Amino acid sequence: MSGVEALRIASKLNAALVGVLACGTLAAFLVLETTIKPRFDEIERANAFLNHARVVDALNAATEKLQTATQDYAFWDETYRFVQGQNTADFVKSNLEPQFKAVENLGVNILIFLDESNKIQWGAAFNLETQEPLPGVLDELATFSKAHPNVNGQAPFAKRGLVRSSQGLLLISIAPVLKSDRTGIPMGRVISAKKLDMDGLRQLTGVNFSIENLPPGVGRAEGDIAIESLTDKLLTSSLIDDVGGNPLVKLAVTSPRDVSHAGAAAIRSALLLMAIAFLIGNFVLWVFLRRSVVNRIEALKSHFASAGTSGTIQRTSLTSSDDEIAELASSFNAMAEQVNHLRDALADSAYLAGLSEWAAGTLHNVRNGLAPITAAAWKIEKSYPTSWLDKVSMATSEYAAQATPDDRREKLNAYLVGSAGKLEQSARETLLLVAELNTASRNVIDMVSEFERYATRKVDVEPTDLLPLIRSSVSATTLLAERNIAVVIPALTSSVLANGIILRQILTNVLVNAAEAVHAQSQSGRVDVVIDDSSSDVVRIAIRDNGEGIAHDRLAAIFQKGESTRLARSGGLGLHWCANAIKLLGGSIAASSDGIGHGTTITIELLKPSEFKRKAA
């Protein structure tokens, strides 16, 4: 893979990472906006309603105080006689003089006693700060009391609320004059009123509010509080009735949006902290990749390259950690020991046997056994292209340099993060390939060990399960997969009397010949392996291909030294060695074909374990 292609893959991985970051940030923002911020808004709305209720409660408390003062005069026998024109002088002298003190002591601006016909028996109206009389307001309230249907014929308690006058809005309480035990026919009314002190109420409640006149035609107040959200404040409003129960004014309360502003600031801070955490995480990831992955992968690749060019595969020292790279290095060391042992065993076997034909057969089979090792080693080398590792090294060095600009550092960081995924994928693929190398190396080592025993004609046979051997041989024959050849193996197995290592190599040789024959006929093909144990004494293994086939006049000679099943002949050692080896196992091998272009079938016969027991007996 070229460096440009690597960059393209890294760019895709980087785009995916940026997408994940963007989705994560968006998700976090949505979570904060849909869960946390609404809670701030709810708290803020509840606080706005509480401020509104605080103002209403303050107005009610003020009128309740007026109601108490009014009822103290209204429900009194002395007042009952006074409004009827009895003991007027004594009552006024004892309770209502001087006039200013009479209203000041009650904490009101206006105090009026009306007789049964709503005529003023006594009244006083003063500005408590200047002690100046308030002109006209006494007659206004007397007229209001007389004209208003809701205060005529009222029950034996004081009415309280608001009323509009020439002096502005008044807090007012109107009570019927009754006896001290609140009995008797109402003989008049007592009215007390106080100017609405909005500044005092603002100071008392700590709430900013206003009271506005209603436009004409407003209906009766329903008691609901309306709320309106603005950028920097919440507005709540409700209608307030007068003492007669009719809508009089609108109360508007302003509450600042401090809570939601604090929530928005908290959300921004949380998102900023997430971004900082991501940048720190990227830096830590870069350091980790450089120290734990990139440097070690470069060292391991260099060691692989030197192992491929030297005569001896040396062990690597990169096994001190407990991770996948260390496992890869350990597997390579195990493979190195096995391959070095294999090389020595092959040399010793060839030297001790002293048989040129056997040595030639051995080398032929080892070549087949080494094919998976060669293929896996080539794949490992391709997994770590030098151009890509050089780019990772250059990017790491440039990122670590103090003079690297921030925008360039961000691009380098994205490239390194993207390369991490490819490094991990390559390491995992290499682990799988090394496992295949180990399996193939063990097969070859076992094969050579048996070849050494075979050289002295010491071969042990035992009952052997065929299906695992067939699967192992198919897996070891990489030529089948490389040339896109389908292999059909039987579903059921059978046992034969054989040496598993030698029989595996026989099957592998036959499968290699079948693959070459199929490839010579077409670009793809098929090989069928059939087990026939219908006979009482032998099991037949038929390996059938749809390759180039064999002429009839050559069928008898293909197992001779120097002969080949191929039209373009090669060394002719494989099937000759197979014939000798199958005889040593007490079996036979034969070939059949319908001619050129019609494929070939190789049939192997081996004794059943039960037949061996009868002969031994």
Secondary structure, DSSP 8 states (H G I E B T S, - for coil): --HHHHHHHHHHHHHHHHHHHHHHHHHHHHHIIIIIHHHHHHHHHHHHHHHHHHHHHHHHHHHHHHHHHHHHHHB-HHHHHHTTTSSHHHHIIIII-SHHHHHHHHT-SEEEEE-TTS-EEEEEEB-TTT--B-TTHHHHHHHHHHH-TTTTT--SS-EEEEEEETTEEEEEEEEE-B-TTS-S----EEEEEEE--HHHHHHHHT-EEEEEE--TT--------EEEE-SSEEEEEEEEEBTTSSEEEEEEEEEE-HHHHHHHHHHHHHHHHHHHHHHHHHHHHHHHIIIIIIHHHHHHHHHHHHHHHSSS----STTSSSSHHHHHHHHHHHHHHHHHHHHHHHHHHHHHH--HHHHHHHHHHHHHHHHHHHHHHHHHHHHS-HHHHHHHHHHHHHHH-TTS-HHHHHHHHHHHHHHHHHHHHHHHHHHHHHHHHHHHHHHHHHHHHHHHHHHTT----EEEEHHHHHHHHHHH-HHHHHTTEEEE--SS--EEEE-HHHHHHHHHHHHHHHHHHHHHH-SSEEEEEEEE--SSSEEEEEEEE-SS---GGGGGGTTSTT--SSSS-----HHHHHHHHHHHTT-EEEEEESSTTS-EEEEEEEE-HHHHHHHH-
